[in-house]
Amino acid sequence: MVSKPVQVIAISGGKGGVGKTNVAINLGCALAEAGKRVALLDADFGLANVDVLLGLKAQRNIEQVIDGQCSLNDIMLAGPAGMKVIPASSGTRRLTRLDNFHHAGLIRAFSDVASQIDVLLVDTAAGIGDSVVSFVAAAQEVLLVVCDEPSSITDAYAMIKVLSRDYGKQRLRILANMVRSEEEGRALFEKLQQVCDRFLEVSLLDAGCVPFDEALRDAVRQQRPLVLEAPSSPAARAIRRLAAQVQTWPLPRRSQGHLEFFVEQLLDPSGISAGRG
């Protein structure tokens, strides 16, 4: 039986504090509620926090998988709404500098679970360091989370510039987060689009916006996803609209496809050619 292709979506934000991890968690839950088999990879190998935000206790993490001590299935945590969580190890610096041998171990590990998931969400670390850019560049889809602050826009532009110039990424999706209105979200997208149109050869796609919502703060305190804790809140409704949109995004053509391609590119990011993203 030929398995379906796995959709790989990297969620990044350039600077920290733009809410990308909460977007990743809630998008994953919304997709799982819609019937998708979702895995969320915490790719912040220095300051992992997805398991903490969800109140999950990770006995083992991806470090043990890389070392060959256990399989990826062994460390996957059962998250809310049926989503699977792949925890990283907080404060372990060696995970930010994996060598080729350990990356090869990751390829084997992910190949083993390819038939079990439909969507892999990759929550990256903040910044535009090599490890962050490698994850983002290898993903099929890039969702860049920005907010209406000068530093967020500047860092987002820097990320887009690196991805388009050095990795051949020609298309990225922009999500305006914590906005006061849809008009503010649209204006934020257009502001970023204008500067990119002027200086870069890249296509930005508007993924919509998520409003600032006090309910999110309460959900974080409860260590629960907003879409489950306050499903009728404005931000939760916006996330569900995003999830519906994600389900219309094109899938990779090959069976299992982009999951294998994604992990393989972590071995050799320079191998990503223009047009393959």
N, C-alpha and C positions, 0 to 999 in steps of 0.2 A: 504494500500500500504506500503510495506516494504522499508524504506529509505536505501540508500547506506551508506556504512561505511565512516566515516570521517577520513582522514589521518591527524595525528597530528605530526608536525615537530618542534622541539625546535631548535632554532638557538642561539648558545652561543659562547663564545670566551675566557673564562678564564679572561684574563686581558682586560682592556678597550683599545680603540684605534685601534683595529684590523679590524674595518669596518663592524661588524656584523649587525648593524641596516641598513646600506645601502644595504648589501646583502639581508636582510629580505625584505626590501621594494621593491627592484628590482626583486627579485625572485617572490614575490607575484604578481607584475604587469605582469611579463612574463607568469606565470601560468594562470592569469586571461585572458590575451590575447589569450592563447591557449584554452580557453573555460572552464576553471575550475572556480568554485565558491569559491573564496578565502576570508578568513578573517584573518587579521593580529592583533594579540593580543600584545599590548605593556605591557610586563610583568616586566618592570623596574618600580616597584612601589615606587621608591624613586626619580628617575631622568628621568621621562618619556619624550620622545622627538620625537616619531614617528609622531604625529600630527604636531609638529613644522616643522620637516623636509619636510613635505608635504604641508605646508601652510594651514592646516585645523584648523578650530576654534571649539574646543570642548566645548559645553555649559554644558554638563554633562559627567561624566566618570564612570569608574567601581566602584568607591567608592559609588556612589548613588545606583548602582545595589546591591552591598553587603549589604547596609543598607535597601534594600527593597523599595526604593523610586521610582524605575522605572525598566523596563525590559532591557535585553541586547539589544533587538531590538531598544529601545528608544535611546541608546547612540551610536549605530554604525554609523560611518561616511562614507559617500560615497567617496571612494578614487579613485585614477586614475585607468583607465582601467577596472573599475567596481569592483575593490577590496574593501572590507569592512575593516574599521579600528576600532578596539576596544581600545579607549584611556584609559590610566591610569592617575593617578593624580600626577603630579610632586611635590615633596617636602612634601608629606603627609606620615609621618613616620608610622602611624598606619597601612597602607597598607602593610608594610614590616613585620608585625607581626599579621596576621589574626588568629583568634581563630576558633575552630571547628564549631561554630554556623554560622559564616560568610562564612566559606568554604562551608558549606552545602547550603547556599544561592547561591553560585557560581555554584554548581552542578545543582541546579534547573534551574538557568538562562541559562546555556549552553545546557541543555537538550532541552530547548524550541527552540533553533536555530539549532539544529543538522541536521534537514531536509533541511536547507537552504544553507549549505556549503559542499564543497567536501574536502577542505584543510584548516586546521587551522595552521598558522605559529605563533610560539611563540617567540617573540624577548625578550630574557632574559636580566637582568641586568649584569653588569660586575662582575668579581670575582667568588669565589666558596663558598659563604655564603649559609646558610641553605635554604633560600627562592629560590635562584637561582638553587641550586642542586635539590630541590624538583620539580620544573617545568621541568628541563631537564630529571630527572630520570623517570618522569611519562609519558613523550612523547613516541610515537611509534618509531619515528626516531629522532636521534640526529645529527645535522650538526654543527660540531665544526670548527669555523673559526680561522685560525692561519696565522701569517705572519712571515717572516724570521728575527725574532729578538729573542735573547736569552730569554728575559722575556716572550714573547708569547709562546715559546716552553715549557718553564718551567711551566707556568700556565696551558697550555693545558694538559701537562702530569699530573699535580696535579688534574685537573678536571677528566681526564680519570681514574686515580687511585681511586678517591672517588666513582665514578659511578660504576666501576667494582667491587671494594672491598666491598663497603657498600650497594650497590643497585642492584647488580647482572646484571648490563648492560654488555652484552657480545659482542655487536656490535655497533660501532660508525662510522660515516662518517666524513672525514676530507676534508675541503676546504682550499687550500692555497690561500691567498688573497694578493693583491698588489705586485705580483711577477714581476720580469723583463723578465721572459721567462717561457715557459712550462717546460724546463729542471730544472729551479730553483724551480718551484712548485713541480715537482716530487721528487727532492732531499730533499725538506722540508718534504714531506710526508714520504719518506723513513727514514729520520733521526728520526722522531717521532715513526715510526713503529718499528725501531730497538730497541729503548729503551723500548718500551712497550712489545715487544716480549721477551725481556730479563727478565723483572721484573713482568709483569702482564699477566693474562689469559684473554685477550680481543682481539677481531678481529677489526682491523681498515680497513675501506674501503675508497679508494681514490675517492673523489668526484670531482677531477679536480682542476683547479686553475682559478683565475681571475687576469688579469694583472693590474699593476699600470696604471692609465689612468687620464690624466689631465682633460679630459672631465667630470669626476665625480665631480671635484671641482666646475666647472661651473654649473652643474646640481644642486648641493647642494645649491649654491647661488640663483638659480632660484626657489628653493623649488619644484623641479620636479624630478621624477625618471629618472635615466640615460637611461633606456631602452626606454623611451619615448622622452626625450630631445635630446639624441644623439644615435639613434638606431643602427647606423652602427659603433659606436666606438668599439674598441677591448674589453673593459670590458663588454659592453652591449651584444656583441655577445657571450662572455663567460657565462654570466648569462643565456642567452637563451639556451645554451647547457646544463647548469645545470638544467634548468626547464624541458627540454626534458628528462633528466636523471631521475628527480624526478618522472615523470609520469610512469616510469618503475619500481619504487620501489614497493615492495609488500604492498597490502592493508590489513588492519585488517580483520579478518574472520567474525566478528560479525556485524550485522546491527547497524548503528550509532556508535557502537562498541567503537573505541578507544577514541572518544571524551568524552564519559561518564567515561570510565576507567581512562582517563587522569585527569579529574577533581576530581574523587573520590580519586585518589592517593594523591592529595594535602591535603586531610584530614589525611591520614595515610601513609606517605612515606615509613615507615618500612614494609608496607604490600607488597611492590613491591618485587617479588621473582625472583630469577635467572631464566633467560630464557624467562621472559614475556616481556622484552624490545626488 
